[in-house]
């Protein structure tokens, strides 16, 4: 009998889900719930066996949304019991210092995830709610929290520690936690096989660039640096986020623009980045503006690439060299223009891009550099759902996590 895991990603007003086959690694069924708690009708989409089923109706809360999702599995397939479901894995952005590894969903861990919402206010609350609801709906199936921050909990202290007053940092748990860790861990684990080199001693940089964007550096599969910090705001330029910016800009805007905390939060996280510079968070729209001669869009794209190249240089120096640079996520996997712009900047260091391979669209892991390039350049589609599914299944099989929590029906 097949073994599957239902992976849930709960947002404040949306839920993404995928039923993953553990043996093949493929998504059997997937779907989306949108506009939860909004005054307009919500939207459901459930895809299975080549068929798409959609529904519009008001969605008051996550409980209603998830009940409807389970109804879709019953009505349109696959039946979860017959599909061999062994666990439900819940993606959580912030595990703080409490969760260096996945954890079973219990009353205690639900409350801990909610408490950690102070470090990820847009994410942890809804993620805890989604787990709480699914635990009630499927009480006989182990529920597991898998944390984005866990992979980067292994960072060296020199990389994870801010030069902030030590007492304040300790009291308020301020350190660099990173994000997108599940994706970075997955990509760095499959790179050796894709490029045909041993993992031991391999120095790699992973560029997870989509609407949210982050970079990481790994040596022998262990993280040594990442671009996101206490929150996902730090680092690369993103769809709506500033990325790196002088913290004194906050003081300047408080004093001179009389902006409050909520206004600054929205400005830095939602109204900046590519959106703030061009009016579009989608790189496809930015490229259209560049082609039309829009100077603001051209500058924004240059800034976007400039920041990526700066991190590559930083990480190469920190590792004492680099063997492979991998592009992943929406932009990384699909935007040949950004990949070429980045690699052109690296050409003086012997990086050589195979133009034909770079311009070829594919969903397969692939190398897009020439054989004589000083650094291997790869494109590997990320699969966070598979990574979450595997971690969740391992906890479910053991029936307990490393924190002493035990699953009991």
Secondary structure, DSSP 8 states (H G I E B T S, - for coil): ---EEEEEEE-SSEEEEEEEETTT--EEEEEEEE-TT-SS-EEEEEEETTEEEEEEE---SHHHHHHHHHHHHHHHS--TTTTTEEEEEEEES--TTT-SS-EE--HHHHHHHHHGGGT-TTTHHHHHHHHHHHHHHTTTSEEEEEETTSGGGGS-HHHH--SS-HHHHHHTT-S---S-HHHHHHHHHHHHHHHT--STT-EEEEEEESSSEEEEEEETTEEEEES--SSTTSSS--SS---S--THHHHHHHHHT---HHHHHHHHHTSSHHHHHHS-SSHHHHHHHHHTT-HHHHHHHHHHHHHHHHHHHHHHHHHTS-SEEEEEHHHHHH-HHHHHHHHHHHGGGT--B-HHHHHS--SS-EE-B-TT-SSEEEE----HHHHHHHHHHHHHHHTB-TTS-B---
